[in-house]
Every structure is written in C-alpha cells, then in structure tokens.
Amino acid sequence: MILIFDFGSQTCHLIARRLSNLGVEVKIVDPELEIEKIKKLDPAGIIFSGGPASVYQRKAPKIDRAVFDLGAPILGICYGWQLIAYLLGGKVVSGSKEYGPAAIKLKLKDKELKILDNLPQSFTVWLSHGDTVNKLPSGFRVIGSTKDVRACFSVNKKRKIYGLQFHPEVEHTVKGKDILKNFAQKICRLKIKKRKISLTKIIQKIKKEVGRNNKVVCAVSGGIDSTTTAVLIGRAIGKNLIPIYIENGLMRLGTKEEVKKTFKKLLQMEPIIIDKQELFLKKLKGVINPEEKRKIIGSLYIRLFEKEAQKIKGVKYLAQGTIYSDVIESKGTKKASKIKSHHNVAGLPEKMKLKLIEPLRSFYKDEVRLIGKKLGLADSIVFKQPFPGPGQAIRIIGQITKDRLQKQQQTDQIVLQELEKAGWLKKVFQSFPIMTGVKSTAVKGDARFYGEVVALRVYGSSDIMTASWSRLPYDLLQKIASRIVNEVAGVSRVVYDITTKPPATMEWE
C-alpha cells in the first residue's frame, strides 16, 4: 500500500482518490502515528500531504524522522515537501506566494528519473502556498521550477525522496495524474488497475445500515447530490424512503415543481412539501455573518425534518446528499483548516434526534455524477449545476430581505437564460450572480443613480476542489450585464469575477 500522512490539506482525500482510481491500496494516517505501527504497515511508498501550517510554527504538525530511514520512497506535496526539506537540513522561508495556475519547466536530462516519464518539458501546475524551500537539503537537486519558485520539483535520487511545491492531485495540474501514477507504478513498483464504483456495494451498505423495517426521511433539493442519495436509498429500502422538500424561498425559481416531477418519474412517489419561506426569512433577519447564516439554515432544516419525522411511525434516519467537498471545507480532518461551515456538515446542531445517513459522503462531484448515470438518471439531473444548500442566502452579501432575495432570483434567471441561449450552460460547471452589498454611481435616464453592484461568477471544475473562471465571449457578458442593469431594479453595474480556486472559494460566502 501507499501510506498518506495527512497534514491538513483540503485535497488530502483527493490524493487517496487518484491512487485508488489506479487500483492502488492507500491508507490515510495521522502524522503522530508511532514509527512501530508504520513499520507494521510496511508501506511500499509514503506521501506527505499539503497543509495550512508553516513548518516553523510552534504547533505545526511534524513527523518522526525515523520515517526517512524506512527505505520506502517518499513524495512530499506542498507543506509535505517543505517539512521534508526542514527536517533534513534545508531552509524554508515565507514569501514567493503562489495561488492558482503556473507554468513549470522541467529538466528532463536524467532518463533514469522514472518520476518524469511521459511528462513534457513544460506544463501547467496548480499551486497554493505561502512558504517555499529556498535551500535544499544535502543530496537534493532541482528538476523543475516556476517563474517564482526554483525548488518546485526536487529529488534526492539515492534516497528516493521527491518534493513538489504544487498539487499533482488536483484536476487543474495538467500532468498531475501521470506524476502520481509514475510514483506508484515506477518508483513504488505497485500494479496499476482501474477502480470501479459498485452500485451494488453502496446499496448493500445502505441496507445493512438502515435495516429492514426502519424508515428514512431524505432531504431533497432537486440537485444531483440529494437526488442520487434518494434514488440509492429508494433502491435499498423501497417505500420506506420518505423524500421531503422544504420550500425555504432561497432556492432557484421553479425548484419545487422540478422536485415533484423528478420523484414522480424516478421513484413513483410524491415528496412531502413543507412551505416555510416566511420562517426562514424571519430567522435570517438582520444576520450578516455568513457562518451564522449557514448555521441558522442548517439547524432550522434539521428541526423541521425532525418535526415532520415525528408524524411518521418508524423513522429513525435522516438522509442527506453530503459529498466529500462539503466535508473537507467544513474541517473534515484533524489538521485541516475550516474554510466554511456547510449547512449539512458543520452547520448541523450538536444534538439530533435522527441518525444521519450519507451514502455519498466519501465521493466527489464527478463521482456522484458517474453514480447518477449508473442509476439511469437523466442528463438534465446528472449535469445540473450544483446549488448550495443555503441557496441564495450566501449569494446575498449582508442582510437578506424579501426585496433583495427577489432581485437575486430575478438576476439568477437572467444569467441562466442567456447562458442557455448562447449554448454555454452545459459548458460551465456553475454560474450565478452575487448581490455584493456594495453601491456605485451610475447614470440612468441622464440622471445620477446610486445602486448595488452585482458580481457574476462562472467557472469550470470537475470535483469542486479546484476551479478556473470561464472565458465567456465578450458579447455574451455584455448581454448579461445589460439585461441585469436594465431589468433588475436598484442595480448600478455588473462585474465579472476572474479569480481561480485557490485562492478563492466557489461561493463568495
């Protein structure tokens, strides 16, 4: 197996997933794992993940130096590489910050470096770091650099230790999968075979967890995650599944009607619809902090589901369409940094009457779509844009009022309509406007007008862990902006967000 030491990277699980897809057995462990236990595991290779800490911080996660004497090949990624350099006598400094894409140039002279097999001399890598190695440990040499970071790809050939300042596990590193494959197959000498997702195993696991006679209420929103979750559970327990849609007023227009239609077709059942629009607006009144918004929504959801479940005999479980990106951004591992509290993870109340069941919790968005296709879901559901559980609440910066909510929903429809007309809707991963709460001066009807600025966010991604902004045609951007400014009352101008992830998150809040 390959042992992955988790130093808190947002993409640690993604490293494991890439290797698992190759058929490689992996195990994610804590850096504090005792050396004797590591020896018993007898890893064929070791990977140090990235992480949010700096190696010089007092409580920064470290590793037992004896790991370097095991003889197993080691690959350090970002913080993992910095830690290797630090522990072996190199020097790490703050500065040379890089977030997002950069071009790396490799030195391909050494044919015996199997880690470089099938790699071109130059390609795009994805970075997210504030520290960098500026002095190599003894025995190391640089084999790849970006414009700002010399030791971006380094190696100690004799000790079979490799250091990367970029993230090979993310989709936007062009040859990242090849690097991980080379490490597993040609350095660690492990066999490669493609991993398959088994619907039978997922469904059997649900059956085992729920039991024969227990009922499950499933929170559905019309999106791919919750719909796939419901269909999987429906296949496992049949009519003991009770889908519930809460009309909170924060979703996209027409969502309730779509949910009804979808479940009638897929599972031949009518979901329970609970209309609580006024309640959600009341609870969110005056709330500005995005974390508080998420927690209010998450807690309210649970209480409403619990209340509804009390009316139905035999309900013990609440199912959610939680996926792995929700978990990791909500501080899903011990050393990870919390990015935001997803309403269905860290936004949940501490005490719950129902037991959670989340069959998609360990899968990424592209894997969920693959599962959806295997289940026979229509492309209109499988490739539907992701929509956050808190809905428009986190796309309205500042206070949420009925008026601002209506403007946000109207603006959202304009964006969707124009992207669809131009043939771009299926080409992007996600698209939405943001009511920024910022005001600017405009001229309307030869008079001064002081109104709100709307931001537009459109990007491409596959697993939500990284993203790059979509290069929409200028004419399309102009049409969207013109419609918003002319049709939505109180809007002065439209700006386009061209920030990648990292450093930005998908949503603004």
Buried (B, 14 or more C-beta within 10 A) or exposed (E): BBBBBBBBBBBBBBBBBBBBBBBBEBEBBEBEBEBEEBEEEEBBBBBBBBBBBBBEEEEBBBBBEEBBEBEBBBBBBBBBBBBBBBBBEBEBEEEBBBBBBBEBBBBEEEEEBEBBEEBEEEBBBBBBBEBBBBEBBEEBEBBBBBEBBBBBBBBBBEBBBBBBBBBBBBBBBBBBBBBBBBBBBBBBEBEEEEEEEEEEEBBEBBBEBBEEEBBBBBBBBBBBBBBBBBBBBBBBBEEBBBBBBBBBBBBBEEBBEBBBEBBEEBBEBEBBEBEBBEBBBEBBEEBEEBBEBBBBBBBBBBEBBBEBBEEEEEBBBBBBBBBBBBBBBBBBBEBBEEBBBBBBBBBBBEEBBBEBBBBBBBBBBEBBBBBBBBBEBEEEBBBBBBBBBBBBBBBBBBEBBEEBBBBBBBBBBBBBEBBEEBEBBEEBBBBBBBBBEBEBEBEEEEEEBEBBBBBBBBBBBBBBBBBBBBEBEEEBBEBBBEBBBEEBEBBBBBBBEEBBBBEBBBBBB
